[in-house]
Amino acid sequence: MTPTLSSHFCGERGRARPLAFDNCRATPSAHSSPLPPQTGRGKTRRRISDMSEPVSHIVAQMPRGKRAGLLLLFLGPAVAIYTLFSIYPLIATMGLSTYTSDSSGARHFVGLANFEALLGDALWSKPFWNAFGNNLIFFAVHMCVQNPIGIALAGLLSLPGLKLKGLYRTVMFLPTMLSVVIVGFSWNLILSPLWGVAAGALKAVGLGSLFAPWLGLESSALVTLSLISVWQFVGIPMMLIYAALLNIPEELIDAARVDGLGHFRIFFHIKLPLVLPTIGLISVLTFVANFNAFDLIYSVKGALAGPNFATDILGTFFYRTFFGNQLQLGNPTMGAAVATVMFFIILVGVCLYLFLVQRRIRRYAL
């Protein structure tokens, strides 16, 4: 018996069982066993089809009340915490910067007078511009030293066949996990001309004449602290770039090897262009972190950021202005003005990166 359009034979242990087809749907014949009820199968098909739809479409088809409840459930706690600890303090600081206080402690609204004094009055503008210039140097050292070293270390760790990669990663990332206070105190002892080990170590290798009290000289204190910060945090760009290098498809690397490229040319012509978005992200993170820096300078040089304010940056200048020190009384309203200016400096830098650098990186990637 040969199969036709109206019949089909399904083999089951050598026996044939006819099934009749009606409009491309299988219906059991009189000689076949009954099929399971269509109700359950329809529910299963409907459930599978629902699972195949994107989650965004399912959420969009929900009633407004249910959708608002889901948003409140999942986003409400995060928004509340972010508003309480980030947005509200920012708005309160900006509001405080528009007031001034008299000798009795009463506050009076003065508008932008605090900002005019901060940027124009010699009593406030001189230390502010000194701290701002030092902050630029602090940031430049990190950009020109920390990030290139992180890129180089990540490139070395990504080499195939390198042994003990885990040990190298741990050793280079370990300073990042140390407390800034411990790092500052340790390097202060190491570089001390009285009891530090740096002078003896340089003499042991015949370079004793190069030693100097670097932390005590106005010309070298800021760069020295910047290099200490580089030593501590170089592991962060290294790990971020290393993770980006691991995501590069192996087919590209294999094709480059087939074409005769060595490790050096593969890194600069293939790997490095592919991790440019990560390098851009690291650059903006470095900018934000450096213009918020405070703890290392304070732990090594104190609130006065000596010698002669040579290591003073915006973070330490804000601390002295807001809380005061042995040379001046605290001024919360002027300190709020300094904090507001710091916020807008960081905001402008991040916006310049997003609208100028990030767009070009995306075009290059496309």
Backbone hydrogen bonds, N-H to C=O, Kabsch-Sander energy under -0.5 kcal/mol:
donor,donor_aa,acceptor,acceptor_aa,energy
7,S,4,T,-1.1
8,H,19,L,-0.7
10,C,8,H,-0.5
10,C,17,R,-1.3
11,G,9,F,-0.6
12,E,15,R,-2.1
15,R,12,E,-1.2
17,R,10,C,-0.6
19,L,8,H,-1.5
20,A,27,T,-1.2
21,F,6,S,-0.6
22,D,25,R,-2.5
25,R,22,D,-0.9
27,T,20,A,-2.8
29,S,18,P,-0.6
32,S,29,S,-0.9
41,R,37,P,-1.0
42,G,38,Q,-2.6
43,K,39,T,-2.1
44,T,40,G,-2.3
45,R,41,R,-2.7
46,R,42,G,-2.6
47,R,43,K,-2.5
48,I,44,T,-2.6
49,S,45,R,-2.6
50,D,46,R,-2.2
51,M,47,R,-2.0
52,S,48,I,-1.5
53,E,49,S,-0.7
53,E,50,D,-0.9
58,I,54,P,-1.7
59,V,55,V,-2.6
60,A,56,S,-2.2
61,Q,57,H,-1.5
62,M,59,V,-1.2
67,R,63,P,-2.5
68,A,64,R,-2.7
69,G,65,G,-1.9
70,L,66,K,-2.1
71,L,67,R,-2.3
72,L,68,A,-2.4
73,L,69,G,-2.2
74,F,70,L,-2.5
75,L,71,L,-2.6
76,G,71,L,-0.8
76,G,72,L,-0.8
79,V,75,L,-2.7
80,A,76,G,-2.6
81,I,77,P,-2.4
82,Y,78,A,-2.6
83,T,79,V,-2.6
84,L,80,A,-2.4
85,F,81,I,-2.4
86,S,82,Y,-1.7
87,I,82,Y,-1.6
88,Y,83,T,-2.9
90,L,86,S,-1.6
91,I,87,I,-2.6
92,A,88,Y,-2.8
93,T,89,P,-2.3
94,M,90,L,-2.3
95,G,91,I,-2.3
96,L,92,A,-2.5
97,S,93,T,-1.7
98,T,95,G,-1.3
99,Y,96,L,-1.7
100,T,108,H,-2.0
102,D,106,A,-2.1
105,G,102,D,-1.4
108,H,100,T,-3.1
110,V,98,T,-3.1
111,G,98,T,-1.3
113,A,110,V,-1.2
116,E,112,L,-2.0
117,A,113,A,-2.3
118,L,114,N,-2.3
119,L,115,F,-2.0
120,G,116,E,-1.8
121,D,116,E,-0.6
121,D,117,A,-1.3
124,W,121,D,-1.0
125,S,121,D,-4.0
126,K,122,A,-1.1
128,F,124,W,-1.8
129,W,125,S,-3.0
130,N,126,K,-1.8
131,A,127,P,-2.3
132,F,128,F,-2.6
133,G,129,W,-2.4
134,N,130,N,-2.2
135,N,131,A,-2.2
136,L,132,F,-1.8
137,I,133,G,-1.9
138,F,134,N,-2.6
139,F,135,N,-2.4
140,A,136,L,-2.5
141,V,137,I,-2.3
142,H,138,F,-1.4
143,M,139,F,-2.4
144,C,140,A,-2.6
145,V,141,V,-1.8
146,Q,141,V,-0.8
147,N,142,H,-1.9
149,I,145,V,-1.8
150,G,146,Q,-2.5
151,I,147,N,-2.4
152,A,148,P,-2.5
153,L,149,I,-2.8
154,A,150,G,-2.2
155,G,151,I,-2.3
156,L,152,A,-2.1
157,L,153,L,-2.4
158,S,154,A,-1.4
159,L,156,L,-1.2
162,L,159,L,-1.2
168,Y,164,L,-2.1
169,R,165,K,-2.6
170,T,166,G,-2.1
171,V,167,L,-2.5
172,M,168,Y,-2.4
173,F,169,R,-1.8
174,L,170,T,-1.4
176,T,173,F,-0.9
177,M,173,F,-0.7
177,M,174,L,-1.3
178,L,175,P,-1.1
183,V,179,S,-2.4
184,G,180,V,-2.8
185,F,181,V,-2.5
186,S,182,I,-2.5
187,W,183,V,-2.5
188,N,184,G,-1.8
189,L,185,F,-1.7
190,I,186,S,-2.4
191,L,187,W,-2.4
192,S,189,L,-0.7
196,G,192,S,-1.4
198,A,190,I,-2.2
201,A,197,V,-2.2
202,L,198,A,-2.2
203,K,199,A,-2.0
204,A,200,G,-1.9
205,V,201,A,-0.9
206,G,203,K,-1.4
207,L,202,L,-3.4
210,L,207,L,-1.6
211,F,208,G,-1.2
214,W,212,A,-2.5
216,G,213,P,-1.7
217,L,213,P,-0.6
217,L,214,W,-0.7
220,S,217,L,-0.7
221,A,217,L,-2.1
224,T,220,S,-2.3
225,L,221,A,-2.3
226,S,222,L,-2.1
227,L,223,V,-2.3
228,I,224,T,-2.0
229,S,225,L,-2.2
230,V,226,S,-2.1
231,W,227,L,-2.5
232,Q,228,I,-1.7
233,F,229,S,-2.4
234,V,230,V,-1.3
236,I,233,F,-1.2
238,M,234,V,-1.5
239,M,235,G,-2.3
240,L,236,I,-2.2
241,I,237,P,-2.4
242,Y,238,M,-2.2
243,A,239,M,-2.3
244,A,240,L,-1.7
245,L,241,I,-2.5
246,L,242,Y,-1.7
247,N,243,A,-0.8
247,N,244,A,-0.6
248,I,245,L,-1.2
252,L,249,P,-0.7
253,I,249,P,-1.0
254,D,250,E,-2.8
255,A,251,E,-2.3
256,A,252,L,-1.9
257,R,253,I,-2.1
258,V,254,D,-2.2
259,D,255,A,-1.7
260,G,257,R,-1.4
261,L,256,A,-2.3
266,I,262,G,-2.4
267,F,263,H,-2.1
268,F,264,F,-2.0
269,H,265,R,-2.4
270,I,266,I,-1.7
271,K,266,I,-2.2
272,L,267,F,-3.4
274,L,270,I,-1.1
275,V,271,K,-1.1
275,V,272,L,-0.8
276,L,273,P,-0.9
279,I,275,V,-2.2
280,G,276,L,-2.5
281,L,277,P,-2.0
282,I,278,T,-2.4
283,S,279,I,-2.1
284,V,280,G,-2.0
285,L,281,L,-2.2
286,T,282,I,-2.4
287,F,283,S,-2.2
288,V,284,V,-2.3
289,A,285,L,-2.5
290,N,286,T,-2.5
291,F,287,F,-1.9
292,N,288,V,-0.5
292,N,289,A,-0.6
293,A,290,N,-0.8
298,Y,294,F,-2.4
299,S,295,D,-2.5
300,V,296,L,-1.6
301,K,297,I,-2.8
302,G,297,I,-0.7
302,G,298,Y,-1.2
305,A,302,G,-1.0
306,G,301,K,-0.8
310,A,307,P,-1.1
311,T,305,A,-1.7
312,D,309,F,-0.9
314,L,131,A,-0.5
317,F,313,I,-2.5
318,F,314,L,-2.4
319,Y,315,G,-1.9
320,R,316,T,-2.4
321,T,317,F,-2.1
322,F,318,F,-2.8
323,F,319,Y,-2.4
324,G,319,Y,-0.7
324,G,320,R,-1.1
325,N,328,Q,-2.5
328,Q,325,N,-0.5
330,G,323,F,-0.5
331,N,321,T,-3.2
335,G,331,N,-2.8
336,A,332,P,-2.3
337,A,333,T,-1.5
338,V,334,M,-2.2
339,A,335,G,-2.4
340,T,336,A,-2.2
341,V,337,A,-2.2
342,M,338,V,-2.3
343,F,339,A,-2.1
344,F,340,T,-2.2
345,I,341,V,-2.2
346,I,342,M,-2.2
347,L,343,F,-2.5
348,V,344,F,-2.5
349,G,345,I,-2.1
350,V,346,I,-2.5
351,C,347,L,-2.4
352,L,348,V,-2.4
353,Y,349,G,-1.8
354,L,350,V,-2.5
355,F,351,C,-2.7
356,L,352,L,-1.8
357,V,352,L,-0.9
357,V,353,Y,-0.6
358,Q,353,Y,-3.3
360,R,356,L,-0.9
361,I,357,V,-2.2
362,R,358,Q,-2.2
363,R,359,R,-2.3
364,Y,360,R,-2.3
365,A,361,I,-2.3
366,L,362,R,-2.3
